[in-house]
Structures are given as structure tokens and as C-alpha cells.
Amino acid sequence: MSDSLSSNTAQSQWYVYLLCCADNTYYAGVTTNCERRVRQHNGLIKGGARYTQARRPVRIVWQEPCDDRSSACKREAQLKKLTRAQKSALIKLQNTIQPA
């Protein structure tokens, strides 16, 4: 790996996100590019998860920046343990905090 590539990778912003699928289920994941990842999940470009293939279209309903991939994956694991009601409350909280 070249020095420029490793330094770019080290500086990438990671996100943990929740999608709402067409069947009203939630899907949690991590990425460095939320827009691209949603396009992948919706089948517009290669690379979506098997879970979302039968539940399209999906839309991103929540995202949180993380310092690195490790912290994003840890946060994703925490999200997956939440109940649906807890995930809905998290989404609602973020939507009330963000400016219109």
C-alpha cells in the first residue's frame, strides 16, 4: 500500500447508519460514504447487502459519524441490540435536533 493511500484511508470519516426498508424493518451498517451505500442497498450500483435486496427501496433514516472503522463497528453492534422502539426513538431524537 502506498503512503498516500494509507494516509487517505486513515483520514476517512466513518459513519454508522440505520436504513428503513420497504417492509418497515431497520437495517444497521457502517460506511465511509452514506450516499453511495444507500445506492448500493437499492441496487443502483453493485455491493448492497443480501438483507436489503428483497426489501427495496430503502432510505437512510439515521447516521452518526465515528472516529474510525473500529468505533463504527462497535456502535453498529450496539444498535443491533436495540429494540425496534429504541431505534425509532433514536431516529426521532436525531430528527428533532437537526435544524430544518
Residue pairs with C-beta under 8 A, 6 or more apart in sequence:
12 32
13 32
13 65
14 30
14 31
14 32
14 65
14 66
14 67
14 68
14 69
14 71
14 72
15 30
15 31
15 32
15 34
15 63
15 64
15 65
15 66
15 72
16 28
16 29
16 30
16 63
16 64
16 66
16 72
16 75
16 76
16 79
17 28
17 29
17 30
17 31
17 34
17 37
17 60
17 62
17 63
17 64
18 26
18 27
18 28
18 60
18 61
18 62
18 63
18 79
18 87
18 90
18 91
19 26
19 27
19 28
19 29
19 38
19 41
19 52
19 58
19 59
19 60
19 61
20 26
20 58
20 59
20 61
21 27
21 51
21 52
21 55
21 56
21 58
22 55
22 56
22 57
22 58
23 55
25 55
26 61
26 84
26 87
27 41
27 49
27 51
27 52
27 55
27 58
28 76
28 79
28 80
29 37
29 49
29 76
30 66
30 69
30 72
30 73
30 75
30 76
31 37
34 60
34 63
36 45
38 58
38 59
38 60
39 45
40 46
40 47
40 48
41 48
41 49
41 52
41 56
41 58
42 48
42 52
42 56
42 57
42 58
43 53
43 56
52 58
61 91
62 87
62 90
62 91
62 94
64 75
64 94
66 72
66 75
79 87
79 90
82 90
